[in-house]
Amino acid sequence: MLGCGTVGGEVVRLLDTQADDLAARIGAPVELVGVAVRRPHRHPELPEGLLTTDAAGLVARDDVDVVVEVIGGIEPARTLLLEALKAGKSVVTANKALLAEDGATLAEAADASGVDLYYEASVAGAIPLLRPLRESLAGDRITRVAGIVNGTTNYILSAMTASGAGYAEALEEATRLGYAEADPSADVDGYDAASKAAILASLAFHTRVCAADVYCEGIRGVTAADIAAAATLGCTIKLLAICERVDAGGEDSVSARVYPAMIPQSHPLAAVDGAFNAVFVEAEAAGQLMFYGQGAGGAPTASAVLGDLVAVARNQVVGGRGPRESAYASLPVRPMGAVPTRYHVSLEVADRAGVLAAIAGEFAQHGVSIAAVRQTGGGQLPLNGDNEGGARLVVVTHGAPDAALAATVDALSGLDAVRGVDSVLRVEDLGRSVSALGVAG
Amino acid sequence: MLGCGTVGGEVVRLLDTQADDLAARIGAPVELVGVAVRRPHRHPELPEGLLTTDAAGLVARDDVDVVVEVIGGIEPARTLLLEALKAGKSVVTANKALLAEDGATLAEAADASGVDLYYEASVAGAIPLLRPLRESLAGDRITRVAGIVNGTTNYILSAMTASGAGYAEALEEATRLGYAEADPSADVDGYDAASKAAILASLAFHTRVCAADVYCEGIRGVTAADIAAAATLGCTIKLLAICERVDAGGEDSVSARVYPAMIPQSHPLAAVDGAFNAVFVEAEAAGQLMFYGQGAGGAPTASAVLGDLVAVARNQVVGGRGPRESAYASLPVRPMGAVPTRYHVSLEVADRAGVLAAIAGEFAQHGVSIAAVRQTGGGQLPLNGDNEGGARLVVVTHGAPDAALAATVDALSGLDAVRGVDSVLRVEDLGRSVSALGVAG
């Protein structure tokens, strides 16, 4: 085992307490022969003979059949795992960053040696998700994977929704309670979810998507006003990782993206609160599926690592290997600007005649069709003259290329009648009908 | 392929439309070499050369590597599949009845020949559930699997809940809309769910549970009054298949049972409506997981069959076999009378002094502790004398052995003060707290 933090510690504990069961399930005992850590004195719970600071030496040992990596990060994990795979050792890893950056190199090394590379723990913790995508749905055509795959941001957004608190306040609480790290940027800026989206898109669509291919916006900009606006529309804001197969003009491509979006409160994902994860999968024959559970934490993640370890060990006992992932499809990744999305835009406008016409004209000019408009505050739009007070105008669009929507919002903020753009949020109905958004058209 | 009904027809269609994708994922093309049916003239959509009425002859053919069975029922499926396995052919089947009755014999035959026996489609249709139990959670200790695994009964109970309709009316509608078969007994009497419970319990607890081991009550006795009573308590009635590991006095056993039960509306399973299925899994390290999707229908079930077919074919291409199921634990099945459950009892009682004492005494005498009592209708229980009108008394118990609860209800109906027992339903809080039942204690 490489690394021994929260997850590794649980792996060691479960290997010990479940030793008999694991041996019976595998057909042979699992023996932990070494644990590479940086500071051995910090692990008094482990027998001294197991500990080493020489990770490369441990990987190279003849009595090592499987390498479990729970260090995280790109290096030295990548070098160590490539060494292991080249030496014919199967690998179980929870390292989403490495897989999202360079999964192809690892998969090729595993194939070249005919060994297993399993990484269920890298996405959505204990939730069995990668194996279902890779195996259970291997006879189906997956069209969409959309989910909540980051517990920290879901905790923060849930807290903002429940209490009306602002982002900063909710983040502070999450940090105090241990749901957010001291430096929360990997979570709140969406990078963690983006890594997971890359892994999910690759498996779902039998192609290669890496972290750099994933469009990514975090939740720092989500305000209490956004949350309130979503509620008015019967929606909830969630940070979504969305992987879609996009069929445009007969040529398939994939879209992988992460951003906060409004989803209808009636959608099963809307009810996923706190640090829980849930992933919605749509496939042509299977229809809609949802997977729900704990996405992080030592024990849940260790459960996923051990499931993989049992699979790899069973394969070794029967002298085979598991199904390798297939990336034959080589689908292009669609740039975000070309992905069809929907926007919710909330504007402070002057309360005078002609304003709605000017705004509607701007949408029309960019080829964006409006699904619903609602004016609140201020007087009714008068037929003549100007009201002193402003009004708020909420516009929900139909689907249009993201670039056209972004350009519309840019143009709106330059309009004389627009005093400010309060809130711009994407809307994802995820297969629910427009009317489910509760907006009068 | 043996059989070609709704599911088989979809399998044929998907094999054809996805041929290139399947070949790329497997590393070799899948060729359908024969389909055994009883009445070939009913399948004009299939090439004549593929059709045969000689199922045994098809199974025995040298060019058959994998047998897909979608006939259903015990015979001739069992004989055909055992022949196939003995001849070294892997089997993919959706046959829950056969697996629940005689899964052990099939598994032993597969082991003896070193071939695969996969049956994801036998439980919960398209929902990847058996593979997660068998593989993803193989390194964890599952403590409970509880779910809605029969779409017909869930449709009927959802309709009763939504409209206040009685059982007969809801069944009639379900039949008209195609959610219930002309003879609905396998579904409404719980046998279908019981077969699935046997399969789930066997995989989850690494033991053998067969259909006859599963305690089973159907939904014929559920009334509109029961549904209303559940709603009063903040509960919903669902037909549940429950598989639990019961630790009593240091000796583990398993309980597998099917019955309609009240569950808190706040539980994720309560929101699973219509013909959908969902299964809740609890494991020591992974915590709570939920799997949701379409539990029946041609295309969803075919998706699961094809996922298994791809897995088996991949194994054959690399020259191995998948992990076999392990039944090493050999856990005894706990008789229903000894399983701890909770009851909700609704009684018509005489509205006079001493009634509550008599009833409470009956519970106490059977060692059953009362969690909550509520009186509705009638006057307040008077200190003296008798009221003409009756009152309704609702009692919710704490957990007690099912036999003690059943005996209490029997004894209550013999009490002078009890004019009738309106409704007896089990209560399953599924890990939610008692207070979630919304009953003042």
Interface residues (C-beta under 8 A of the other chain):
Chain A: E10 L14 Q18 D21 L22 A24 R25 E120 A126 I127 P128 R131 P132 E135 S136 L137 A138 G139 D140 R141 H206 P268 A271 A283 E284 A285 A286 G287 Q288 L289 M290 F291 Y292 G293 Q294 G297 A299 P300 A302 S303 A304 V305 L306 G307 D308 L309 V310 A311 R314 N315 V318 G319 G320 R321 P323 S326 Y328 A329
Chain B: E10 L14 Q18 D21 L22 A24 R25 E120 A126 I127 P128 R131 P132 E135 S136 L137 A138 G139 D140 R141 H206 P268 A271 A283 E284 A285 A286 G287 Q288 L289 M290 F291 Y292 G293 Q294 G297 A299 P300 A302 S303 A304 V305 L306 G307 D308 L309 V310 A311 R314 N315 V318 G319 G320 R321 P323 S326 Y328 A329
